[in-house]
Amino acid sequence: AAPALAQTQERPKIMAHRGGSALADENTLAAFRLAAECGGPIGECDARRTADGTFVLMHDETVDRTTDGSGRVGDLTLAEVRALRTRNAQPVPTLREVLRWAREAGVEVFLDQKDRRIEVLEAMLDVVDEEEMAAESLVHLAPLSSEQTSTAHFPFGGAGAHPPQHAGHVAELRLPSAAHARTLSITITGSN
């Protein structure tokens, strides 16, 4: 008998963790490019917001582990983050730069959103929408608290619905756009 995997309609997809961190410094454009050259159709990355509101790629809350600098991403301006270099002298890219590259390269993006504040998610989704990558992006959220879901204003799954808060729950987020609505898949994993 054929293996169960062969019987499914959709094959598993390969995802380059932190842009392909086994190949180059994590969450850098160099890592994304190398992963794509190796056939990785999806690049996973972590976006955090700087003090002046720009999303940059950084897994940790601080820049200490991955760059030649120190401090919390949220306390640094974009100019300060731009001055930093990874161990192999790579700059820290912005989310916009990665989305633009991914669109041109035909690579999907998996955004691991660790900041659970709704206003931060809204701002990040605005960037995804502005860069016309909503159809090619999957957003992963940490579980939301009941307080956050009760105050969320996202039209998940229809009028008046709240974002999913249970592990494994998947919903669609419809993003309004000046031209037309865009849809992102949202998945919640882990536990509170």
C-alpha positions in Angstrom: 0.0 0.0 0.0 1.1 3.6 -0.7 2.2 5.6 2.3 -0.4 7.9 3.8 1.6 10.9 2.7 1.3 9.9 -1.0 -2.5 9.7 -0.6 -2.9 13.3 0.4 -3.8 16.0 -2.1 -1.2 18.5 -0.8 2.4 17.7 -0.1 4.3 19.0 2.9 6.1 22.3 2.2 9.7 23.0 3.2 10.2 26.0 5.4 13.5 27.8 5.8 13.7 28.5 9.6 14.7 32.1 10.3 15.3 32.5 6.6 17.6 29.5 6.4 19.7 30.0 9.5 21.8 26.8 8.9 23.1 28.5 5.7 23.7 32.1 6.8 23.1 34.4 9.8 19.5 34.0 10.9 16.8 36.4 9.7 19.1 38.1 7.1 18.5 38.5 3.4 21.6 36.3 2.8 19.9 33.5 4.6 16.6 33.9 2.6 18.5 34.0 -0.7 20.6 30.9 0.1 17.5 29.0 1.3 15.6 29.9 -2.0 18.6 28.7 -4.0 18.4 25.4 -2.3 14.7 25.1 -3.2 13.1 26.4 0.0 9.6 27.7 -1.1 8.8 29.3 2.3 11.0 31.6 4.4 10.1 31.8 8.1 11.1 35.0 9.9 10.5 36.9 13.1 9.5 40.5 13.0 9.9 43.0 15.9 9.1 46.7 15.9 11.8 49.3 16.6 11.2 52.3 18.9 10.2 54.4 15.9 7.8 51.8 14.6 9.6 50.0 11.8 9.5 46.2 11.7 12.9 44.5 11.5 13.8 40.9 11.4 14.9 39.7 14.8 14.0 36.6 16.7 15.0 37.7 20.2 13.7 40.7 22.1 17.2 42.0 22.2 19.9 42.3 19.5 22.6 40.9 21.8 22.8 37.3 20.6 22.7 37.9 16.8 24.5 41.3 16.3 27.5 43.3 17.5 25.2 45.5 19.5 23.1 45.3 22.6 19.7 46.4 23.8 16.0 45.7 23.2 14.8 46.0 19.7 11.8 48.1 20.9 14.2 50.6 22.6 16.3 51.1 19.5 15.5 53.3 16.5 15.7 52.0 12.9 18.9 54.0 12.4 20.5 52.3 15.5 19.5 48.8 14.3 20.7 49.6 10.7 24.2 50.4 12.2 24.4 46.9 13.6 26.0 43.8 11.9 25.5 40.1 12.4 28.6 37.9 13.0 29.2 37.6 9.3 28.7 41.4 8.7 25.2 41.2 7.4 22.8 44.1 8.1 19.5 43.5 9.9 16.8 43.8 7.2 13.4 45.4 7.6 10.2 43.4 7.1 9.5 45.5 4.0 12.8 44.5 2.4 12.2 40.8 3.0 8.6 41.0 1.7 9.8 42.8 -1.4 12.5 40.3 -2.0 10.1 37.4 -1.4 7.6 38.8 -3.9 10.3 39.2 -6.6 11.7 35.7 -5.9 8.3 34.0 -5.7 8.9 32.8 -2.1 6.1 32.6 0.5 6.7 34.2 3.9 5.8 32.7 7.3 5.8 35.5 9.9 6.3 34.3 13.4 4.7 37.1 15.4 5.8 37.0 19.0 4.4 40.3 20.2 0.8 39.5 21.3 -0.5 43.1 21.3 -3.3 43.6 18.8 -2.0 47.0 17.7 1.4 45.5 16.8 -0.2 42.8 14.8 -2.4 45.4 13.0 0.7 47.4 12.1 2.5 44.4 10.9 -0.4 43.3 8.7 -0.6 46.8 7.3 3.0 46.3 6.1 2.2 42.9 4.6 -0.8 44.4 2.8 1.1 47.5 1.6 3.7 45.2 0.1 1.1 43.1 -1.7 2.1 39.9 0.0 -1.1 39.0 1.9 -1.8 36.0 -0.4 1.8 34.7 0.0 2.1 35.2 3.7 1.1 33.0 6.7 1.1 34.7 10.1 1.8 32.6 13.2 0.6 34.1 16.5 1.3 33.3 20.1 -2.0 32.5 21.8 -4.0 35.6 22.6 -5.4 36.2 26.1 -9.1 36.4 26.6 -8.7 40.2 27.2 -7.0 40.6 23.9 -9.6 38.6 21.9 -12.5 40.5 23.5 -11.0 43.8 22.4 -9.8 42.7 19.0 -11.3 44.4 16.0 -10.3 41.9 13.3 -13.1 40.5 11.1 -12.0 36.9 11.6 -14.3 34.5 9.8 -17.1 36.9 9.5 -18.8 39.9 11.2 -18.4 40.0 15.0 -16.1 37.0 15.2 -13.0 37.1 17.4 -9.5 35.9 16.6 -8.9 32.2 17.5 -7.2 31.7 20.8 -6.8 27.9 21.0 -3.7 26.0 19.9 -4.1 24.6 16.4 -7.0 26.9 15.5 -6.8 28.4 12.0 -8.8 31.3 10.7 -8.7 33.7 7.9 -8.1 37.4 8.5 -9.6 39.6 5.8 -7.6 42.8 5.4 -9.4 45.8 3.9 -7.5 47.5 1.1 -8.2 50.6 -1.0 -8.4 48.4 -4.0 -9.8 45.1 -2.7 -9.8 42.9 0.4 -6.9 40.6 1.1 -6.9 37.4 3.1 -4.2 36.0 5.4 -4.3 32.7 7.1 -3.7 32.9 10.9 -2.8 30.0 13.0 -2.4 29.8 16.7 0.0 27.3 18.2 1.3 26.6 21.7 -0.5 27.4 24.9 -1.1 30.4 27.1 
